[in-house]
Amino acid sequence: MKPKPFGQHTLYGSTTVGARGQVVIPIKARRDLKLKAGEEMLVAGAHGRFLMIMKISEMKGIMEELAERISEFKKLASTAKK
């Protein structure tokens, strides 16, 4: 199955939760994201409706990018309609 573009995101297919709570990440996703066996992943939930899985090694870069943009976010928030 070829991954389907979904905006700037990619839909890789589906997986099933096993009896021990494990899921298999589709091979194309593992290849595209260069995931290796034993790699640590961060699992976060949102709104009690979905999960996000991210490489721990990517967290530092994301946090740095957010920190650089905080002043932009503050400016947007202060000009937004209340």
N, C-alpha and C positions, 0 to 999 in steps of 0.2 A: 504494500500500500504506500503510495507516494504521499508525503506530508502535504497538507492543504494550507496555503497562505490564509491568514485571518487578520487583516489589517497589517500591522507591523509584527504580528505574532504568527506562530505556526501551530496548526492542529496536527498532532502526531498520531492520533487514534485513541484507543481506549485500553484500559487494563482492568484487572479484577483484584480485589482485596482478598488475600488468602486467609486461611484459618488463623494464622499467627500475625495477621495485620500487615503482611508484606505485599508490596506491589512490584511489578516488573515495569521498568521504564522502557518504552519502545526503542529498538535498536537504532533507528534513524535519529531519534532525539539524543541518545547516548553518543552517537557519532558526531552530530552537529555541535553538541555542547562539550565534546571531548571529555565525557565522564569516564572515569576509570574505576575498577573494582576497589572498594575500600575508601573511596573518596567521601569525605564528610559533607553532609548536606544539611541545610537549615530547612525545617518544615514549619510553616506558619499558617494559621487559619485566619480567615477573614469573614466576618458577619455570620459565622456559624454555618456557612454555605459552601465554601471552597477552600482548598489547600494551595499553598504556593511552596514550591521546592526550589532551593537555590544552593549553588555551591558555596560553602563557607569561604573558600578562597576569593570569591567575588564580592563578599560583603565589604571588605575594606575599601575597594574602589567605589562602590555604590555610596557608602557613607561619606567618603571624601567629596564625591560629586554633589551630594545633598548639602554638605556643609558649605561648599562654594556657592550654592544657589540660595542659601537662606535669606540673604538680603533681598533677592529678587522675589522670593515667596512673601516676605514681610511687606514689600512694596505693593504686590498684587492684593494681598489681604487688606491692607489699609485703604486701597482705592476701590475695593469691591463694595457693591451696594449692601447695606446692612438691613 
